[in-house]
Amino acid sequence: MKKLLIVLPILVFLGCKKKSDDNAACIDQSAINPNINCYALYDPVCGCDGVTYSNDCVAGSNGVIHFIKGTCN
């Protein structure tokens, strides 16, 4: 049990680090534009960052480079 308590935080830290690295390749910081007027149609897409966006326009305005139709799991 003691080993689990030591190893678990390390695994969580490494998992979080990998996710942030993935986000760096997934989000184009120069494409982020909160001033874009996106349409209000709910047609969800799952961004490569693991976030469900209400539509492709919202994903794009958040700098998401790749996404697929549908919600994220």
PDB file of N, CA, C and O in Angstrom:
ATOM      1  N   MET A   1       0.819  -1.188   0.000  1.00  0.00           N
ATOM      2  CA  MET A   1       0.000   0.000   0.000  1.00  0.00           C
ATOM      3  C   MET A   1       0.864   1.252   0.000  1.00  0.00           C
ATOM      4  O   MET A   1       0.540   2.229  -0.676  1.00  0.00           O
ATOM      5  N   LYS A   2       1.977   1.231   0.764  1.00  0.00           N
ATOM      6  CA  LYS A   2       2.855   2.390   0.820  1.00  0.00           C
ATOM      7  C   LYS A   2       3.472   2.670  -0.547  1.00  0.00           C
ATOM      8  O   LYS A   2       3.640   3.825  -0.937  1.00  0.00           O
ATOM      9  N   LYS A   3       3.810   1.598  -1.272  1.00  0.00           N
ATOM     10  CA  LYS A   3       4.390   1.776  -2.605  1.00  0.00           C
ATOM     11  C   LYS A   3       3.394   2.451  -3.539  1.00  0.00           C
ATOM     12  O   LYS A   3       3.775   3.298  -4.347  1.00  0.00           O
ATOM     13  N   LEU A   4       2.129   2.081  -3.434  1.00  0.00           N
ATOM     14  CA  LEU A   4       1.092   2.682  -4.265  1.00  0.00           C
ATOM     15  C   LEU A   4       0.978   4.172  -3.996  1.00  0.00           C
ATOM     16  O   LEU A   4       0.822   4.964  -4.925  1.00  0.00           O
ATOM     17  N   LEU A   5       1.056   4.557  -2.730  1.00  0.00           N
ATOM     18  CA  LEU A   5       0.961   5.968  -2.363  1.00  0.00           C
ATOM     19  C   LEU A   5       2.146   6.776  -2.871  1.00  0.00           C
ATOM     20  O   LEU A   5       2.025   7.983  -3.082  1.00  0.00           O
ATOM     21  N   ILE A   6       3.266   6.142  -3.066  1.00  0.00           N
ATOM     22  CA  ILE A   6       4.446   6.825  -3.593  1.00  0.00           C
ATOM     23  C   ILE A   6       4.397   6.881  -5.119  1.00  0.00           C
ATOM     24  O   ILE A   6       4.724   7.909  -5.711  1.00  0.00           O
ATOM     25  N   VAL A   7       3.998   5.805  -5.745  1.00  0.00           N
ATOM     26  CA  VAL A   7       4.016   5.706  -7.200  1.00  0.00           C
ATOM     27  C   VAL A   7       2.865   6.476  -7.842  1.00  0.00           C
ATOM     28  O   VAL A   7       3.044   7.076  -8.902  1.00  0.00           O
ATOM     29  N   LEU A   8       1.702   6.470  -7.227  1.00  0.00           N
ATOM     30  CA  LEU A   8       0.528   7.100  -7.811  1.00  0.00           C
ATOM     31  C   LEU A   8       0.737   8.586  -8.125  1.00  0.00           C
ATOM     32  O   LEU A   8       0.429   9.005  -9.241  1.00  0.00           O
ATOM     33  N   PRO A   9       1.243   9.397  -7.197  1.00  0.00           N
ATOM     34  CA  PRO A   9       1.454  10.810  -7.530  1.00  0.00           C
ATOM     35  C   PRO A   9       2.444  11.006  -8.684  1.00  0.00           C
ATOM     36  O   PRO A   9       2.300  11.932  -9.482  1.00  0.00           O
ATOM     37  N   ILE A  10       3.426  10.149  -8.763  1.00  0.00           N
ATOM     38  CA  ILE A  10       4.403  10.250  -9.853  1.00  0.00           C
ATOM     39  C   ILE A  10       3.722   9.960 -11.188  1.00  0.00           C
ATOM     40  O   ILE A  10       3.960  10.667 -12.168  1.00  0.00           O
ATOM     41  N   LEU A  11       2.882   8.933 -11.238  1.00  0.00           N
ATOM     42  CA  LEU A  11       2.168   8.604 -12.463  1.00  0.00           C
ATOM     43  C   LEU A  11       1.209   9.722 -12.868  1.00  0.00           C
ATOM     44  O   LEU A  11       1.091  10.047 -14.049  1.00  0.00           O
ATOM     45  N   VAL A  12       0.536  10.299 -11.899  1.00  0.00           N
ATOM     46  CA  VAL A  12      -0.377  11.402 -12.188  1.00  0.00           C
ATOM     47  C   VAL A  12       0.401  12.574 -12.758  1.00  0.00           C
ATOM     48  O   VAL A  12      -0.032  13.182 -13.737  1.00  0.00           O
ATOM     49  N   PHE A  13       1.543  12.903 -12.165  1.00  0.00           N
ATOM     50  CA  PHE A  13       2.370  14.006 -12.650  1.00  0.00           C
ATOM     51  C   PHE A  13       2.827  13.754 -14.081  1.00  0.00           C
ATOM     52  O   PHE A  13       2.754  14.650 -14.922  1.00  0.00           O
ATOM     53  N   LEU A  14       3.291  12.558 -14.360  1.00  0.00           N
ATOM     54  CA  LEU A  14       3.757  12.240 -15.706  1.00  0.00           C
ATOM     55  C   LEU A  14       2.614  12.281 -16.713  1.00  0.00           C
ATOM     56  O   LEU A  14       2.796  12.730 -17.844  1.00  0.00           O
ATOM     57  N   GLY A  15       1.443  11.817 -16.307  1.00  0.00           N
ATOM     58  CA  GLY A  15       0.276  11.870 -17.179  1.00  0.00           C
ATOM     59  C   GLY A  15      -0.114  13.298 -17.502  1.00  0.00           C
ATOM     60  O   GLY A  15      -0.465  13.599 -18.643  1.00  0.00           O
ATOM     61  N   CYS A  16      -0.059  14.174 -16.524  1.00  0.00           N
ATOM     62  CA  CYS A  16      -0.387  15.580 -16.750  1.00  0.00           C
ATOM     63  C   CYS A  16       0.649  16.238 -17.648  1.00  0.00           C
ATOM     64  O   CYS A  16       0.305  17.050 -18.507  1.00  0.00           O
ATOM     65  N   LYS A  17       1.902  15.894 -17.457  1.00  0.00           N
ATOM     66  CA  LYS A  17       2.953  16.466 -18.288  1.00  0.00           C
ATOM     67  C   LYS A  17       2.754  16.064 -19.739  1.00  0.00           C
ATOM     68  O   LYS A  17       2.914  16.898 -20.630  1.00  0.00           O
ATOM     69  N   LYS A  18       2.411  14.815 -19.998  1.00  0.00           N
ATOM     70  CA  LYS A  18       2.201  14.364 -21.362  1.00  0.00           C
ATOM     71  C   LYS A  18       1.021  15.092 -21.988  1.00  0.00           C
ATOM     72  O   LYS A  18       1.084  15.470 -23.157  1.00  0.00           O
ATOM     73  N   LYS A  19      -0.045  15.295 -21.239  1.00  0.00           N
ATOM     74  CA  LYS A  19      -1.217  15.978 -21.766  1.00  0.00           C
ATOM     75  C   LYS A  19      -0.861  17.391 -22.175  1.00  0.00           C
ATOM     76  O   LYS A  19      -1.303  17.844 -23.231  1.00  0.00           O
ATOM     77  N   SER A  20      -0.077  18.110 -21.379  1.00  0.00           N
ATOM     78  CA  SER A  20       0.286  19.474 -21.728  1.00  0.00           C
ATOM     79  C   SER A  20       1.177  19.488 -22.961  1.00  0.00           C
ATOM     80  O   SER A  20       1.088  20.410 -23.772  1.00  0.00           O
ATOM     81  N   ASP A  21       2.046  18.473 -23.119  1.00  0.00           N
ATOM     82  CA  ASP A  21       2.858  18.381 -24.332  1.00  0.00           C
ATOM     83  C   ASP A  21       1.968  18.149 -25.546  1.00  0.00           C
ATOM     84  O   ASP A  21       2.196  18.725 -26.610  1.00  0.00           O
ATOM     85  N   ASP A  22       0.942  17.296 -25.382  1.00  0.00           N
ATOM     86  CA  ASP A  22       0.008  17.047 -26.474  1.00  0.00           C
ATOM     87  C   ASP A  22      -0.726  18.326 -26.848  1.00  0.00           C
ATOM     88  O   ASP A  22      -0.942  18.594 -28.030  1.00  0.00           O
ATOM     89  N   ASN A  23      -1.109  19.117 -25.854  1.00  0.00           N
ATOM     90  CA  ASN A  23      -1.814  20.362 -26.119  1.00  0.00           C
ATOM     91  C   ASN A  23      -0.954  21.331 -26.902  1.00  0.00           C
ATOM     92  O   ASN A  23      -1.473  22.081 -27.728  1.00  0.00           O
ATOM     93  N   ALA A  24       0.347  21.335 -26.664  1.00  0.00           N
ATOM     94  CA  ALA A  24       1.234  22.238 -27.386  1.00  0.00           C
ATOM     95  C   ALA A  24       1.213  21.923 -28.878  1.00  0.00           C
ATOM     96  O   ALA A  24       1.311  22.833 -29.701  1.00  0.00           O
ATOM     97  N   ALA A  25       1.087  20.649 -29.235  1.00  0.00           N
ATOM     98  CA  ALA A  25       1.034  20.253 -30.640  1.00  0.00           C
ATOM     99  C   ALA A  25      -0.379  20.359 -31.194  1.00  0.00           C
ATOM    100  O   ALA A  25      -0.576  20.263 -32.406  1.00  0.00           O
ATOM    101  N   CYS A  26      -1.352  20.554 -30.333  1.00  0.00           N
ATOM    102  CA  CYS A  26      -2.751  20.547 -30.712  1.00  0.00           C
ATOM    103  C   CYS A  26      -3.331  21.953 -30.847  1.00  0.00           C
ATOM    104  O   CYS A  26      -4.251  22.174 -31.635  1.00  0.00           O
ATOM    105  N   ILE A  27      -2.804  22.890 -30.091  1.00  0.00           N
ATOM    106  CA  ILE A  27      -3.329  24.246 -30.058  1.00  0.00           C
ATOM    107  C   ILE A  27      -2.359  25.191 -30.766  1.00  0.00           C
ATOM    108  O   ILE A  27      -1.170  25.233 -30.452  1.00  0.00           O
ATOM    109  N   ASP A  28      -2.889  25.945 -31.721  1.00  0.00           N
ATOM    110  CA  ASP A  28      -2.108  26.980 -32.393  1.00  0.00           C
ATOM    111  C   ASP A  28      -2.386  28.291 -31.666  1.00  0.00           C
ATOM    112  O   ASP A  28      -3.433  28.909 -31.858  1.00  0.00           O
ATOM    113  N   GLN A  29      -1.446  28.702 -30.839  1.00  0.00           N
ATOM    114  CA  GLN A  29      -1.630  29.900 -30.020  1.00  0.00           C
ATOM    115  C   GLN A  29      -1.930  31.136 -30.866  1.00  0.00           C
ATOM    116  O   GLN A  29      -2.668  32.021 -30.432  1.00  0.00           O
ATOM    117  N   SER A  30      -1.366  31.198 -32.063  1.00  0.00           N
ATOM    118  CA  SER A  30      -1.588  32.373 -32.921  1.00  0.00           C
ATOM    119  C   SER A  30      -2.997  32.402 -33.514  1.00  0.00           C
ATOM    120  O   SER A  30      -3.431  33.440 -34.012  1.00  0.00           O
ATOM    121  N   ALA A  31      -3.717  31.275 -33.467  1.00  0.00           N
ATOM    122  CA  ALA A  31      -5.066  31.208 -34.034  1.00  0.00           C
ATOM    123  C   ALA A  31      -6.153  31.486 -32.997  1.00  0.00           C
ATOM    124  O   ALA A  31      -7.330  31.569 -33.348  1.00  0.00           O
ATOM    125  N   ILE A  32      -5.779  31.628 -31.744  1.00  0.00           N
ATOM    126  CA  ILE A  32      -6.765  31.892 -30.693  1.00  0.00           C
ATOM    127  C   ILE A  32      -7.307  33.311 -30.876  1.00  0.00           C
ATOM    128  O   ILE A  32      -6.550  34.282 -30.896  1.00  0.00           O
ATOM    129  N   ASN A  33      -8.631  33.410 -31.010  1.00  0.00           N
ATOM    130  CA  ASN A  33      -9.269  34.704 -31.196  1.00  0.00           C
ATOM    131  C   ASN A  33     -10.642  34.694 -30.537  1.00  0.00           C
ATOM    132  O   ASN A  33     -11.612  34.229 -31.136  1.00  0.00           O
ATOM    133  N   PRO A  34     -10.733  35.206 -29.304  1.00  0.00           N
ATOM    134  CA  PRO A  34     -12.013  35.208 -28.594  1.00  0.00           C
ATOM    135  C   PRO A  34     -13.027  36.189 -29.192  1.00  0.00           C
ATOM    136  O   PRO A  34     -14.192  36.182 -28.793  1.00  0.00           O
ATOM    137  N   ASN A  35     -12.612  37.018 -30.124  1.00  0.00           N
ATOM    138  CA  ASN A  35     -13.504  38.018 -30.715  1.00  0.00           C
ATOM    139  C   ASN A  35     -14.245  37.518 -31.951  1.00  0.00           C
ATOM    140  O   ASN A  35     -15.056  38.250 -32.519  1.00  0.00           O
ATOM    141  N   ILE A  36     -13.983  36.287 -32.375  1.00  0.00           N
ATOM    142  CA  ILE A  36     -14.697  35.727 -33.529  1.00  0.00           C
ATOM    143  C   ILE A  36     -16.146  35.483 -33.143  1.00  0.00           C
ATOM    144  O   ILE A  36     -16.425  34.916 -32.087  1.00  0.00           O
ATOM    145  N   ASN A  37     -17.067  35.908 -33.996  1.00  0.00           N
ATOM    146  CA  ASN A  37     -18.493  35.669 -33.765  1.00  0.00           C
ATOM    147  C   ASN A  37     -18.880  34.344 -34.396  1.00  0.00           C
ATOM    148  O   ASN A  37     -19.134  34.274 -35.599  1.00  0.00           O
ATOM    149  N   CYS A  38     -18.925  33.303 -33.596  1.00  0.00           N
ATOM    150  CA  CYS A  38     -19.297  31.974 -34.086  1.00  0.00           C
ATOM    151  C   CYS A  38     -20.817  31.826 -34.071  1.00  0.00           C
ATOM    152  O   CYS A  38     -21.515  32.451 -33.273  1.00  0.00           O
ATOM    153  N   TYR A  39     -21.301  30.993 -34.965  1.00  0.00           N
ATOM    154  CA  TYR A  39     -22.732  30.713 -35.034  1.00  0.00           C
ATOM    155  C   TYR A  39     -23.159  29.909 -33.815  1.00  0.00           C
ATOM    156  O   TYR A  39     -22.344  29.225 -33.197  1.00  0.00           O
ATOM    157  N   ALA A  40     -24.442  29.996 -33.471  1.00  0.00           N
ATOM    158  CA  ALA A  40     -24.963  29.387 -32.252  1.00  0.00           C
ATOM    159  C   ALA A  40     -25.513  27.983 -32.475  1.00  0.00           C
ATOM    160  O   ALA A  40     -26.287  27.493 -31.652  1.00  0.00           O
ATOM    161  N   LEU A  41     -25.139  27.335 -33.551  1.00  0.00           N
ATOM    162  CA  LEU A  41     -25.590  25.982 -33.847  1.00  0.00           C
ATOM    163  C   LEU A  41     -24.806  24.982 -32.993  1.00  0.00           C
ATOM    164  O   LEU A  41     -23.575  25.014 -32.969  1.00  0.00           O
ATOM    165  N   TYR A  42     -25.527  24.086 -32.287  1.00  0.00           N
ATOM    166  CA  TYR A  42     -24.856  23.062 -31.495  1.00  0.00           C
ATOM    167  C   TYR A  42     -24.606  21.854 -32.380  1.00  0.00           C
ATOM    168  O   TYR A  42     -25.521  21.092 -32.691  1.00  0.00           O
ATOM    169  N   ASP A  43     -23.363  21.694 -32.778  1.00  0.00           N
ATOM    170  CA  ASP A  43     -22.914  20.582 -33.606  1.00  0.00           C
ATOM    171  C   ASP A  43     -21.552  20.176 -33.039  1.00  0.00           C
ATOM    172  O   ASP A  43     -20.519  20.514 -33.617  1.00  0.00           O
ATOM    173  N   PRO A  44     -21.539  19.450 -31.908  1.00  0.00           N
ATOM    174  CA  PRO A  44     -20.313  19.252 -31.129  1.00  0.00           C
ATOM    175  C   PRO A  44     -19.178  18.581 -31.886  1.00  0.00           C
ATOM    176  O   PRO A  44     -19.378  17.710 -32.732  1.00  0.00           O
ATOM    177  N   VAL A  45     -17.977  19.031 -31.538  1.00  0.00           N
ATOM    178  CA  VAL A  45     -16.753  18.425 -32.046  1.00  0.00           C
ATOM    179  C   VAL A  45     -15.838  18.154 -30.865  1.00  0.00           C
ATOM    180  O   VAL A  45     -15.860  18.866 -29.862  1.00  0.00           O
ATOM    181  N   CYS A  46     -15.039  17.114 -31.006  1.00  0.00           N
ATOM    182  CA  CYS A  46     -14.063  16.760 -29.971  1.00  0.00           C
ATOM    183  C   CYS A  46     -12.694  17.232 -30.439  1.00  0.00           C
ATOM    184  O   CYS A  46     -12.164  16.748 -31.439  1.00  0.00           O
ATOM    185  N   GLY A  47     -12.137  18.169 -29.712  1.00  0.00           N
ATOM    186  CA  GLY A  47     -10.816  18.689 -30.059  1.00  0.00           C
ATOM    187  C   GLY A  47      -9.718  17.720 -29.700  1.00  0.00           C
ATOM    188  O   GLY A  47      -9.888  16.857 -28.839  1.00  0.00           O
ATOM    189  N   CYS A  48      -8.587  17.868 -30.366  1.00  0.00           N
ATOM    190  CA  CYS A  48      -7.437  17.007 -30.087  1.00  0.00           C
ATOM    191  C   CYS A  48      -6.915  17.207 -28.666  1.00  0.00           C
ATOM    192  O   CYS A  48      -6.087  16.429 -28.193  1.00  0.00           O
ATOM    193  N   ASP A  49      -7.396  18.247 -27.985  1.00  0.00           N
ATOM    194  CA  ASP A  49      -7.021  18.480 -26.600  1.00  0.00           C
ATOM    195  C   ASP A  49      -7.948  17.774 -25.616  1.00  0.00           C
ATOM    196  O   ASP A  49      -7.793  17.909 -24.402  1.00  0.00           O
ATOM    197  N   GLY A  50      -8.930  17.009 -26.152  1.00  0.00           N
ATOM    198  CA  GLY A  50      -9.839  16.255 -25.302  1.00  0.00           C
ATOM    199  C   GLY A  50     -11.015  17.057 -24.783  1.00  0.00           C
ATOM    200  O   GLY A  50     -11.721  16.605 -23.881  1.00  0.00           O
ATOM    201  N   VAL A  51     -11.237  18.238 -25.335  1.00  0.00           N
ATOM    202  CA  VAL A  51     -12.340  19.104 -24.913  1.00  0.00           C
ATOM    203  C   VAL A  51     -13.436  19.063 -25.968  1.00  0.00           C
ATOM    204  O   VAL A  51     -13.147  19.116 -27.163  1.00  0.00           O
ATOM    205  N   THR A  52     -14.703  18.969 -25.533  1.00  0.00           N
ATOM    206  CA  THR A  52     -15.831  19.038 -26.453  1.00  0.00           C
ATOM    207  C   THR A  52     -16.190  20.504 -26.648  1.00  0.00           C
ATOM    208  O   THR A  52     -16.442  21.230 -25.687  1.00  0.00           O
ATOM    209  N   TYR A  53     -16.209  20.931 -27.917  1.00  0.00           N
ATOM    210  CA  TYR A  53     -16.586  22.294 -28.281  1.00  0.00           C
ATOM    211  C   TYR A  53     -17.961  22.246 -28.930  1.00  0.00           C
ATOM    212  O   TYR A  53     -18.320  21.238 -29.540  1.00  0.00           O
ATOM    213  N   SER A  54     -18.734  23.316 -28.808  1.00  0.00           N
ATOM    214  CA  SER A  54     -20.111  23.312 -29.309  1.00  0.00           C
ATOM    215  C   SER A  54     -20.189  23.216 -30.829  1.00  0.00           C
ATOM    216  O   SER A  54     -21.194  22.744 -31.359  1.00  0.00           O
ATOM    217  N   ASN A  55     -19.153  23.650 -31.538  1.00  0.00           N
ATOM    218  CA  ASN A  55     -19.093  23.486 -32.991  1.00  0.00           C
ATOM    219  C   ASN A  55     -17.664  23.749 -33.477  1.00  0.00           C
ATOM    220  O   ASN A  55     -16.789  24.120 -32.695  1.00  0.00           O
ATOM    221  N   ASP A  56     -17.446  23.554 -34.759  1.00  0.00           N
ATOM    222  CA  ASP A  56     -16.100  23.703 -35.313  1.00  0.00           C
ATOM    223  C   ASP A  56     -15.582  25.131 -35.233  1.00  0.00           C
ATOM    224  O   ASP A  56     -14.380  25.345 -35.075  1.00  0.00           O
ATOM    225  N   CYS A  57     -16.474  26.109 -35.340  1.00  0.00           N
ATOM    226  CA  CYS A  57     -16.059  27.508 -35.251  1.00  0.00           C
ATOM    227  C   CYS A  57     -15.504  27.827 -33.863  1.00  0.00           C
ATOM    228  O   CYS A  57     -14.478  28.495 -33.739  1.00  0.00           O
ATOM    229  N   VAL A  58     -16.176  27.354 -32.836  1.00  0.00           N
ATOM    230  CA  VAL A  58     -15.722  27.592 -31.461  1.00  0.00           C
ATOM    231  C   VAL A  58     -14.377  26.900 -31.241  1.00  0.00           C
ATOM    232  O   VAL A  58     -13.485  27.467 -30.610  1.00  0.00           O
ATOM    233  N   ALA A  59     -14.228  25.694 -31.753  1.00  0.00           N
ATOM    234  CA  ALA A  59     -12.949  24.986 -31.631  1.00  0.00           C
ATOM    235  C   ALA A  59     -11.844  25.783 -32.316  1.00  0.00           C
ATOM    236  O   ALA A  59     -10.770  25.976 -31.747  1.00  0.00           O
ATOM    237  N   GLY A  60     -12.103  26.238 -33.517  1.00  0.00           N
ATOM    238  CA  GLY A  60     -11.108  27.013 -34.261  1.00  0.00           C
ATOM    239  C   GLY A  60     -10.751  28.317 -33.572  1.00  0.00           C
ATOM    240  O   GLY A  60      -9.586  28.714 -33.569  1.00  0.00           O
ATOM    241  N   SER A  61     -11.738  28.993 -32.986  1.00  0.00           N
ATOM    242  CA  SER A  61     -11.457  30.256 -32.308  1.00  0.00           C
ATOM    243  C   SER A  61     -10.652  30.046 -31.028  1.00  0.00           C
ATOM    244  O   SER A  61     -10.065  30.988 -30.494  1.00  0.00           O
ATOM    245  N   ASN A  62     -10.628  28.804 -30.539  1.00  0.00           N
ATOM    246  CA  ASN A  62      -9.799  28.452 -29.385  1.00  0.00           C
ATOM    247  C   ASN A  62      -8.440  27.912 -29.803  1.00  0.00           C
ATOM    248  O   ASN A  62      -7.662  27.465 -28.960  1.00  0.00           O
ATOM    249  N   GLY A  63      -8.151  27.950 -31.100  1.00  0.00           N
ATOM    250  CA  GLY A  63      -6.846  27.535 -31.600  1.00  0.00           C
ATOM    251  C   GLY A  63      -6.681  26.055 -31.831  1.00  0.00           C
ATOM    252  O   GLY A  63      -5.574  25.593 -32.106  1.00  0.00           O
ATOM    253  N   VAL A  64      -7.773  25.289 -31.725  1.00  0.00           N
ATOM    254  CA  VAL A  64      -7.684  23.842 -31.914  1.00  0.00           C
ATOM    255  C   VAL A  64      -7.383  23.538 -33.376  1.00  0.00           C
ATOM    256  O   VAL A  64      -8.091  24.000 -34.271  1.00  0.00           O
ATOM    257  N   ILE A  65      -6.353  22.778 -33.608  1.00  0.00           N
ATOM    258  CA  ILE A  65      -5.906  22.477 -34.969  1.00  0.00           C
ATOM    259  C   ILE A  65      -6.676  21.307 -35.566  1.00  0.00           C
ATOM    260  O   ILE A  65      -7.066  21.364 -36.733  1.00  0.00           O
ATOM    261  N   HIS A  66      -6.904  20.251 -34.794  1.00  0.00           N
ATOM    262  CA  HIS A  66      -7.581  19.046 -35.278  1.00  0.00           C
ATOM    263  C   HIS A  66      -8.746  18.700 -34.358  1.00  0.00           C
ATOM    264  O   HIS A  66      -8.650  18.824 -33.137  1.00  0.00           O
ATOM    265  N   PHE A  67      -9.845  18.266 -34.962  1.00  0.00           N
ATOM    266  CA  PHE A  67     -10.993  17.829 -34.182  1.00  0.00           C
ATOM    267  C   PHE A  67     -11.805  16.843 -35.018  1.00  0.00           C
ATOM    268  O   PHE A  67     -11.665  16.766 -36.239  1.00  0.00           O
ATOM    269  N   ILE A  68     -12.665  16.085 -34.315  1.00  0.00           N
ATOM    270  CA  ILE A  68     -13.547  15.156 -34.998  1.00  0.00           C
ATOM    271  C   ILE A  68     -14.980  15.460 -34.575  1.00  0.00           C
ATOM    272  O   ILE A  68     -15.217  16.003 -33.496  1.00  0.00           O
ATOM    273  N   LYS A  69     -15.923  15.106 -35.430  1.00  0.00           N
ATOM    274  CA  LYS A  69     -17.352  15.320 -35.115  1.00  0.00           C
ATOM    275  C   LYS A  69     -17.753  14.475 -33.925  1.00  0.00           C
ATOM    276  O   LYS A  69     -17.321  13.331 -33.782  1.00  0.00           O
ATOM    277  N   GLY A  70     -18.585  15.053 -33.072  1.00  0.00           N
ATOM    278  CA  GLY A  70     -19.099  14.351 -31.905  1.00  0.00           C
ATOM    279  C   GLY A  70     -18.441  14.812 -30.625  1.00  0.00           C
ATOM    280  O   GLY A  70     -17.459  15.555 -30.641  1.00  0.00           O
ATOM    281  N   THR A  71     -18.995  14.360 -29.523  1.00  0.00           N
ATOM    282  CA  THR A  71     -18.471  14.742 -28.208  1.00  0.00           C
ATOM    283  C   THR A  71     -17.288  13.855 -27.818  1.00  0.00           C
ATOM    284  O   THR A  71     -17.135  12.736 -28.307  1.00  0.00           O
ATOM    285  N   CYS A  72     -16.480  14.378 -26.947  1.00  0.00           N
ATOM    286  CA  CYS A  72     -15.351  13.596 -26.400  1.00  0.00           C
ATOM    287  C   CYS A  72     -15.891  12.632 -25.353  1.00  0.00           C
ATOM    288  O   CYS A  72     -16.908  12.907 -24.716  1.00  0.00           O
ATOM    289  N   ASN A  73     -15.223  11.521 -25.177  1.00  0.00           N
ATOM    290  CA  ASN A  73     -15.653  10.539 -24.170  1.00  0.00           C
ATOM    291  C   ASN A  73     -15.202  10.935 -22.801  1.00  0.00           C
ATOM    292  O   ASN A  73     -15.475  10.227 -21.832  1.00  0.00           O
TER     293      ASN A  73
END
